[in-house]
Amino acid sequence: MPKVILHIDMNSYFASVEQQANPLLRGKPVGVCAYLPKTKHGNGCIIASSIEAKKVGIKTGMRIADAKKIYPGIILVQNEPAKYRDTTEIIFGILGQYTDQVEPYSIDEAFLDLTGWVANLSQAEKLGQEIQHRITVEAGEWLRASIGIAHTRWLAKFGSDIAPKGGTLLIAPDNVEKIFSSVRITEAWGIKQPTAWRLWQLGITTLNELRHYPVANLLATLGKPGYYLWANVNGIELDGVAQTPAAPKSIGHSYCIPKRTSQRSYLRPILAKLCERTGRRLRAQQLEANGIMAYCGIVHGHGVGGSKRLPSPLFTTPDIFRQADALLFSRPLPDIATMVAVSVFGLTPLSQQQSLFTDILTPKRVACTLDAINDKYGEHAVATGAMWGTGNNAPDRVGYRKTVAVPQTQPAITYIPDFA
Ligand SMILES: [Mg+2]
């Protein structure tokens, strides 16, 4: 029995949530920024733009100064991660009522395996429309989602990518050829320009040509990735919907420095705060890290810093900070800093193993207790002295690839499938 997969992707998510919260922003070009520029020519960039902002040419990642040149009337708002997480929780709560298999893919995307809950793809499409409607009622009338429905995960995601904004797209074996002929090959999930170029060298310029290309040739020239591409466009399932998102390879945070300085006394507390954020996420996932990277971008030339593997894994914030600090600030910075970043890698599940020589469990327990206090009373209710004086620097951020857990509810399907 073929699977029935639905992929949902919220449209212009952060900006739409802002417009939902403030009706005065609706229908207007809005740019969500990491932080608002302090001066008229302040730096910083747009991390999300509203549908209206995209229409006038303002793209995600664009510098604020450039956005203002394109459209001087752009309304800038500072991002508020808690707002997006709360809205995502409502949306994922709705999704969890349609199947027990929801894979949160990012803060505004999820895969649903509806196999067994519906009889066919068109019933899944009806469910998708119901979900879209419920989101506008329960999470906010300004929120729109694109939905793709197909027999495989890849095709469902591809479907929501090219579906009309706020609409659904069903990709079935009998319409896939027609849909493929309507899009450029680079619009397909995972086919970026370099891949498109390699395919072009084989004489493949469209998704349909890729679909009908001899798979043995693709394997011989592109290796395994060639097979994956071919399987994806041929509706062969490779991944399926994961119940829990894959464990991250690394966890890290970075911050663009608004002040022009190379002073360690200013930068170290910011690093400490980034280490605390990193540590909190590490511990929340019950992981420990066997390596660390710390980096400082500078105005002229390449950045400074480095990375290393560690003989014993990192878990607590002071341990992470000690290592990051040594990598970055054991010598004076050669130039004015532009950004500070820290990330931990080599992540493994937390081991409770006791060291023969040192008490390693007590600091771990203390770290978890501090996290619990901060969870309850707000971020930085308890903070280390190293973070003192950072004020509003390095505020909480939310990245698209960070997800929100699906609230634990029993699927209570409201749509009764018609199996006739
Ligand atoms: Mg989206």
Residues whose N, C-alpha, C, O or C-beta is under 5 A from the ligand:
A	BS01	MG	D9 M10 N11 S12 Y13 D108
